[in-house]
Amino acid sequence: MLILAFDTATPAVTVAVHDGSAVIAHESAVDARRHGELLAPSIARVLATAGAQPGDLTALAVGTGPGPYTGLRVGLVTARVLGSALCIPVDGVCTLDIIAAEARHSAAGREFIVATDARRREVYWARYGAAAERLSGPDVSPPALVPAGYPIAGEGPRLHAELAAADGIIGPRYPSAAQLAELAADHLARGVPAGPPEARYLRRPDAKEPGRPKRVTP
């Protein structure tokens, strides 16, 4: 088993390789405007570190968001193209679930929330049980509408004071491809069907199609 995992749904471009027993290569970079430039070189470097070629891969895993349209699309298109070219399965995993899997340790047996930046003064969020099972969401809303009384992981509480004051900040700011790779390896080992590598946008992209041209009169 050799799994390549990556996520581009947040400002972090994160990539990892898992050999079925452990993560053997991993790197992340944070740059909200350079997902397209960073992903392919990162994939090449982690494969080189793992001593592997693309043809050695047996599966892919990709974060499906929710996240801003442009960055999220970079990862999903790359995953689908690679999966098709290599004839290997692609497991799509909710990006908030990836953060939750790591945050559950610092949640210390409590329910918790994961919230990431949705721009427009909103957050993407979901609520989780103590074992990181998703109980509700994902949703997108202003921070004031996120349920109160829970510790919160992700970038949301680092950006919005009202979330930071809820019940404490826990867990990572961004998803880790190392954690995604662990989830994907566990899915394969247990025979869990792969999730579809389809985007969770939750709302329309910021870019809009231009309207009909205005009539010009002399």
Secondary structure as the mmCIF struct_conf table of DSSP 4:
data_model
#
loop_
_struct_conf.conf_type_id
_struct_conf.id
_struct_conf.beg_label_comp_id
_struct_conf.beg_label_asym_id
_struct_conf.beg_label_seq_id
_struct_conf.end_label_comp_id
_struct_conf.end_label_asym_id
_struct_conf.end_label_seq_id
STRN STRN1 ILE A 3 ASP A 7
BEND BEND1 ALA A 9 PRO A 11
STRN STRN2 ALA A 12 HIS A 18
BEND BEND2 GLY A 20 ALA A 22
STRN STRN3 VAL A 23 VAL A 30
TURN_TY1_P TURN_TY1_P1 ALA A 32 ARG A 33
HELX_RH_AL_P HELX_RH_AL_P1 HIS A 35 THR A 49
TURN_TY1_P TURN_TY1_P2 ALA A 50 GLY A 51
HELX_RH_3T_P HELX_RH_3T_P1 PRO A 54 ASP A 56
STRN STRN4 ALA A 59 GLY A 63
BEND BEND3 PRO A 66 PRO A 66
HELX_RH_AL_P HELX_RH_AL_P2 TYR A 69 LEU A 86
TURN_TY1_P TURN_TY1_P3 CYS A 87 CYS A 87
STRN STRN5 VAL A 90 VAL A 93
HELX_RH_AL_P HELX_RH_AL_P3 THR A 95 ALA A 107
TURN_TY1_P TURN_TY1_P4 ALA A 108 GLY A 109
BEND BEND4 ARG A 110 ARG A 110
STRN STRN6 PHE A 112 ARG A 119
TURN_TY1_P TURN_TY1_P5 ARG A 120 ARG A 121
STRN STRN7 GLU A 122 TYR A 128
TURN_TY1_P TURN_TY1_P6 ALA A 130 ALA A 131
BEND BEND5 ALA A 132 ALA A 132
STRN STRN8 ARG A 134 SER A 141
HELX_RH_3T_P HELX_RH_3T_P2 PRO A 143 LEU A 145
BEND BEND6 VAL A 146 VAL A 146
HELX_LH_PP_P HELX_LH_PP_P1 PRO A 147 PRO A 147
BEND BEND7 ALA A 148 TYR A 150
STRN STRN9 ILE A 152 ALA A 153
BEND BEND8 GLY A 154 GLU A 155
HELX_RH_AL_P HELX_RH_AL_P4 GLY A 156 LEU A 159
HELX_RH_AL_P HELX_RH_AL_P5 ALA A 161 ALA A 164
TURN_TY1_P TURN_TY1_P7 ALA A 165 ASP A 167
STRN STRN10 ILE A 169 ILE A 169
BEND BEND9 GLY A 171 GLY A 171
BEND BEND10 ARG A 173 TYR A 174
HELX_RH_AL_P HELX_RH_AL_P6 ALA A 177 ARG A 190
TURN_TY1_P TURN_TY1_P8 GLY A 191 GLY A 191
HELX_LH_PP_P HELX_LH_PP_P2 VAL A 192 PRO A 196
BEND BEND11 LEU A 202 ARG A 203
BEND BEND12 ASP A 206 ASP A 206
HELX_LH_PP_P HELX_LH_PP_P3 ARG A 212 VAL A 216
#
